[in-house]
Amino acid sequence: MHFIPHPDDAPSPVPDRHFATMATLNLGLPDDLLAYLDEQAFAHGHDDSAQYVVEVLHQHRERQALKSRLINSIKSGPAGFADDQYFKELLEEAEAEDARLRKGARDER
């Protein structure tokens, strides 16, 4: 069974790397693509190609979430004058959000 997300479902900004449930995906690949996958998995420090595929999917989801946030930010209009104070506050907000997300990830474990 395939899950097709609803367009309104926003991707999680922090990937959940601790799965409550797991599903199995059997995938047939041509020999040359499988060899490439194995090479990439090894080159990126993974024990097997399945771990590498999971990591690539997590990275893709993170990029999609970032893209969505950037598009929403652009659509929100101008933020005002970008002086030193603006960047200081922006950094503080980002650090606070990161801390909140990390705490949420730890609490889920």
C-alpha positions as YAML, in Angstrom:
chain: A
units: angstrom
residues:
- id: 1
  name: MET
  ca: [0.00, 0.00, 0.00]
- id: 2
  name: HIS
  ca: [1.29, 3.44, -0.88]
- id: 3
  name: PHE
  ca: [0.55, 6.55, 1.14]
- id: 4
  name: ILE
  ca: [0.00, 9.65, -0.91]
- id: 5
  name: PRO
  ca: [0.10, 12.73, 1.34]
- id: 6
  name: HIS
  ca: [-2.58, 15.34, 1.06]
- id: 7
  name: PRO
  ca: [-1.20, 18.61, -0.38]
- id: 8
  name: ASP
  ca: [-2.07, 20.40, 2.86]
- id: 9
  name: ASP
  ca: [0.06, 18.00, 4.91]
- id: 10
  name: ALA
  ca: [3.25, 19.88, 5.68]
- id: 11
  name: PRO
  ca: [6.41, 17.82, 6.08]
- id: 12
  name: SER
  ca: [7.86, 17.58, 9.55]
- id: 13
  name: PRO
  ca: [10.64, 20.16, 10.03]
- id: 14
  name: VAL
  ca: [12.62, 17.63, 12.04]
- id: 15
  name: PRO
  ca: [12.68, 14.11, 10.69]
- id: 16
  name: ASP
  ca: [11.66, 11.41, 13.13]
- id: 17
  name: ARG
  ca: [14.60, 9.01, 13.02]
- id: 18
  name: HIS
  ca: [13.13, 6.84, 15.77]
- id: 19
  name: PHE
  ca: [10.29, 5.00, 14.13]
- id: 20
  name: ALA
  ca: [7.36, 3.75, 16.19]
- id: 21
  name: THR
  ca: [6.43, 1.36, 13.37]
- id: 22
  name: MET
  ca: [8.34, 0.13, 10.38]
- id: 23
  name: ALA
  ca: [7.21, -1.03, 6.97]
- id: 24
  name: THR
  ca: [9.18, -3.00, 4.43]
- id: 25
  name: LEU
  ca: [9.69, -1.89, 0.86]
- id: 26
  name: ASN
  ca: [10.94, -4.41, -1.70]
- id: 27
  name: LEU
  ca: [12.48, -2.62, -4.63]
- id: 28
  name: GLY
  ca: [13.83, -4.10, -7.84]
- id: 29
  name: LEU
  ca: [16.76, -2.22, -9.38]
- id: 30
  name: PRO
  ca: [18.83, -2.82, -12.50]
- id: 31
  name: ASP
  ca: [22.26, -4.25, -11.65]
- id: 32
  name: ASP
  ca: [24.12, -1.06, -12.57]
- id: 33
  name: LEU
  ca: [21.86, 1.08, -10.37]
- id: 34
  name: LEU
  ca: [22.16, -1.36, -7.48]
- id: 35
  name: ALA
  ca: [25.96, -1.27, -7.80]
- id: 36
  name: TYR
  ca: [25.85, 2.55, -7.75]
- id: 37
  name: LEU
  ca: [23.59, 2.50, -4.69]
- id: 38
  name: ASP
  ca: [25.98, 0.17, -2.87]
- id: 39
  name: GLU
  ca: [28.95, 2.40, -3.78]
- id: 40
  name: GLN
  ca: [27.16, 5.50, -2.52]
- id: 41
  name: ALA
  ca: [26.10, 3.79, 0.70]
- id: 42
  name: PHE
  ca: [29.68, 2.77, 1.42]
- id: 43
  name: ALA
  ca: [31.05, 6.20, 0.42]
- id: 44
  name: HIS
  ca: [28.64, 7.88, 2.87]
- id: 45
  name: GLY
  ca: [29.52, 5.57, 5.76]
- id: 46
  name: HIS
  ca: [26.46, 3.33, 5.82]
- id: 47
  name: ASP
  ca: [26.60, -0.38, 6.61]
- id: 48
  name: ASP
  ca: [24.12, -1.23, 3.88]
- id: 49
  name: SER
  ca: [22.22, 0.37, 1.04]
- id: 50
  name: ALA
  ca: [18.92, 0.37, 2.96]
- id: 51
  name: GLN
  ca: [20.36, 2.72, 5.58]
- id: 52
  name: TYR
  ca: [21.59, 5.01, 2.82]
- id: 53
  name: VAL
  ca: [18.19, 5.08, 1.11]
- id: 54
  name: VAL
  ca: [16.53, 6.00, 4.42]
- id: 55
  name: GLU
  ca: [19.06, 8.81, 4.95]
- id: 56
  name: VAL
  ca: [18.53, 10.14, 1.42]
- id: 57
  name: LEU
  ca: [14.76, 10.17, 1.99]
- id: 58
  name: HIS
  ca: [15.20, 12.03, 5.29]
- id: 59
  name: GLN
  ca: [17.41, 14.61, 3.56]
- id: 60
  name: HIS
  ca: [14.87, 15.03, 0.78]
- id: 61
  name: ARG
  ca: [12.09, 15.57, 3.33]
- id: 62
  name: GLU
  ca: [14.23, 18.16, 5.14]
- id: 63
  name: ARG
  ca: [14.88, 20.02, 1.85]
- id: 64
  name: GLN
  ca: [11.17, 19.99, 1.03]
- id: 65
  name: ALA
  ca: [10.33, 21.37, 4.48]
- id: 66
  name: LEU
  ca: [12.94, 24.12, 4.07]
- id: 67
  name: LYS
  ca: [11.63, 24.93, 0.60]
- id: 68
  name: SER
  ca: [8.11, 25.20, 1.98]
- id: 69
  name: ARG
  ca: [9.23, 27.51, 4.80]
- id: 70
  name: LEU
  ca: [11.17, 29.68, 2.36]
- id: 71
  name: ILE
  ca: [8.22, 29.97, -0.01]
- id: 72
  name: ASN
  ca: [5.89, 30.84, 2.88]
- id: 73
  name: SER
  ca: [8.39, 33.44, 4.06]
- id: 74
  name: ILE
  ca: [8.59, 35.03, 0.62]
- id: 75
  name: LYS
  ca: [4.80, 35.08, 0.35]
- id: 76
  name: SER
  ca: [4.49, 36.81, 3.72]
- id: 77
  name: GLY
  ca: [5.92, 40.01, 2.28]
- id: 78
  name: PRO
  ca: [8.73, 42.31, 3.32]
- id: 79
  name: ALA
  ca: [9.95, 41.97, 6.89]
- id: 80
  name: GLY
  ca: [11.34, 45.45, 7.22]
- id: 81
  name: PHE
  ca: [14.82, 46.92, 7.36]
- id: 82
  name: ALA
  ca: [17.59, 44.34, 7.81]
- id: 83
  name: ASP
  ca: [20.06, 45.94, 10.20]
- id: 84
  name: ASP
  ca: [22.34, 44.35, 12.82]
- id: 85
  name: GLN
  ca: [19.49, 44.20, 15.34]
- id: 86
  name: TYR
  ca: [17.27, 42.40, 12.82]
- id: 87
  name: PHE
  ca: [19.87, 39.68, 12.27]
- id: 88
  name: LYS
  ca: [20.52, 39.35, 16.00]
- id: 89
  name: GLU
  ca: [16.80, 38.80, 16.65]
- id: 90
  name: LEU
  ca: [16.54, 36.41, 13.68]
- id: 91
  name: LEU
  ca: [19.41, 34.33, 15.04]
- id: 92
  name: GLU
  ca: [17.86, 34.27, 18.52]
- id: 93
  name: GLU
  ca: [14.52, 33.12, 17.07]
- id: 94
  name: ALA
  ca: [16.22, 30.38, 15.03]
- id: 95
  name: GLU
  ca: [18.17, 29.14, 18.06]
- id: 96
  name: ALA
  ca: [15.01, 29.11, 20.19]
- id: 97
  name: GLU
  ca: [13.11, 27.18, 17.50]
- id: 98
  name: ASP
  ca: [15.98, 24.71, 17.14]
- id: 99
  name: ALA
  ca: [16.05, 24.16, 20.91]
- id: 100
  name: ARG
  ca: [12.27, 23.65, 20.94]
- id: 101
  name: LEU
  ca: [12.43, 21.12, 18.10]
- id: 102
  name: ARG
  ca: [15.34, 19.23, 19.67]
- id: 103
  name: LYS
  ca: [13.48, 19.09, 23.00]
- id: 104
  name: GLY
  ca: [10.41, 17.73, 21.21]
- id: 105
  name: ALA
  ca: [12.52, 15.08, 19.47]
- id: 106
  name: ARG
  ca: [14.07, 14.04, 22.81]
- id: 107
  name: ASP
  ca: [10.66, 13.90, 24.48]
- id: 108
  name: GLU
  ca: [9.38, 11.54, 21.77]
- id: 109
  name: ARG
  ca: [12.10, 9.00, 22.57]
...
